[in-house]
Amino acid sequence: MALAFIRKAGAEETVEGSRRRAVAARVKILVEPGAWDTRIRSLPAGIRLEPGSLRVEFRDPQELLQKLFVLSQAIAEDFEQFEKIAAIG
């Protein structure tokens, strides 16, 4: 009985995981070509990173996704600088 429940729960999780991945795959983030080369020291207006704090200002969900993408690229390009700015103390 317990094994049947585990199998059913596992199948439901697999279906839910597949559904989530399908939804995520349809999300399109439109970014400017320069977004790939953004550095922590040159984040666009509306993104403010300070020790222990991140503030992102946006007008709509697409703009939020764009700014989060730019931030992620800046962090990937210069992780050491990100750590220095974001660290508290």
C-alpha positions in Angstrom: 0.0 0.0 0.0 2.7 2.5 1.0 4.7 1.6 -2.2 1.7 2.4 -4.4 1.3 5.7 -2.7 5.0 6.6 -3.2 4.8 5.7 -6.8 1.6 7.8 -7.3 3.2 10.7 -5.5 6.3 10.4 -7.5 4.3 10.4 -10.8 2.4 13.4 -9.7 5.6 15.2 -8.8 7.0 14.3 -12.3 3.9 15.6 -14.0 4.0 18.9 -12.0 7.7 19.3 -12.6 7.2 18.8 -16.4 4.3 21.4 -16.3 6.5 23.9 -14.5 9.4 23.4 -17.0 7.0 23.8 -19.9 5.7 27.1 -18.5 9.2 28.4 -17.8 10.3 27.5 -21.3 7.6 29.8 -22.7 8.9 32.8 -20.7 10.8 35.2 -23.0 13.0 37.9 -21.6 13.8 40.6 -24.2 17.2 42.1 -23.5 19.5 44.6 -25.2 22.7 43.2 -26.7 24.8 45.0 -24.1 23.1 43.2 -21.2 25.5 40.3 -21.6 28.5 42.6 -20.8 27.1 44.5 -17.8 29.4 44.9 -14.8 28.4 45.4 -11.2 29.8 49.0 -11.2 27.7 49.9 -14.2 24.2 48.5 -13.4 21.4 50.3 -15.2 19.1 52.8 -13.5 16.6 51.1 -11.2 19.0 48.5 -9.8 20.7 49.4 -6.5 23.0 47.0 -4.8 24.4 48.0 -1.4 25.7 46.0 1.6 22.9 43.7 2.6 20.4 45.2 0.3 19.2 44.9 -3.3 16.5 47.3 -4.7 15.0 46.8 -8.2 12.5 49.3 -9.5 10.3 48.3 -12.5 7.1 49.2 -14.3 5.9 45.8 -15.4 6.9 42.1 -15.0 8.9 42.1 -18.3 11.1 45.0 -17.1 11.7 43.2 -13.8 12.8 40.1 -15.7 15.1 42.2 -17.8 16.7 43.8 -14.8 17.1 40.6 -13.0 18.8 39.1 -16.1 21.2 42.1 -16.3 22.0 41.7 -12.7 22.7 38.0 -13.0 25.0 38.7 -16.0 26.8 41.4 -14.0 27.3 39.0 -11.1 28.6 36.3 -13.4 31.0 38.7 -15.1 32.5 40.1 -11.8 31.6 37.9 -8.9 34.4 39.2 -6.7 33.1 42.8 -7.0 29.6 41.6 -6.3 30.8 40.0 -3.1 32.6 43.1 -2.0 29.6 45.4 -2.6 26.9 43.0 -1.2 28.8 41.9 1.9 27.7 43.4 5.3 30.6 44.7 7.3 
